[in-house]
Amino acid sequence: MAVTLDQTIAHKQHGLVSRIVGTQTFWVLVAVLLACLYLSFATDSFATAKNLYNITRNVTFVAIIALGMTLVIITGGIDLSVGSVLCLCSMVLGVTMHAGWGIEVGIAAAVATALVVGAFNGVLIAYLGFPPFVVTLGMLSIARSLAMVASGNTVVFEFGPDHDKLLALGGGAWFLGIANPVLYMIVLALITGFVLRWTKFGRHVYAIGGNEHAATLTGVPVKPIKVAVYMISALSAGIAGIIQTGWLGAITTNLGAGLELQVIAAAVIGGANLAGGVGTAFGALVGAALIEIIRNSLGLLGINAFWQGTFIGGAIILAVLFDRIRNFRQSD
């Protein structure tokens, strides 16, 4: 029996819809939209321009780092050091500019620091076979210690001759009143999504997470790519640190403390699989958005902020449960 063109198109469209609805990212996005709708009616302050501005700006720091973390998780790894790397890069930026150097030199120093840290993690993991958990846990302590050494464990809030430029970089709204950090997040998400979807590097990242041994046999340069993804993860933390420094206008040695848990949660909630092989840039943004809405809504609803960890932890468990159920159905 001949199949018409309309039937073929309808079948493809049905298959596309089924794949989208079957993804974890889709249902997390639905949860975000429903939460926004509920909070808009349940409170008078959620849907205000000021609160929405704060939400979109606050979500960017977790989201930007989650983009880099997603690449690491896709390869089957983990990076626990991102919060401390953010602090270290922020401190390098602040100390460099406080010493009288311009913003360009400060940013270059911060970026170089991030890349060195990421390369160090990647080499130990890829070439020496160290477990990612152990290496990045060690770097979590090392990076924060170095930040304390660099600043003498003091608050840095004067950034030399380019002080105002730095504050404008992180705290301004140069385009249509949208906070600068949001614009940076969108650009970085588009770049990450393009790399994962359309480049050979992205295909190799997924191949390593799907089956590292098979990837090696098919000629994928596994070790260099592993080093690269840890450098990207550290770089994303460094970029977030630069932006957050400009937003806050001051740097303390506890900046980014505990942030790694929120970042990993954002990636996992957004659909990244800790076993490797699965994850998207859009998922990282959606996961970060859900976490920020949870944090924001607690105060608006009069709920003790100490419950934040419970809600986020519960969201992680539900995300993993969803993934297990989906894998169970596919195996049938």
Beta strands, then each sheet from edge to edge (+ up, - down):
end
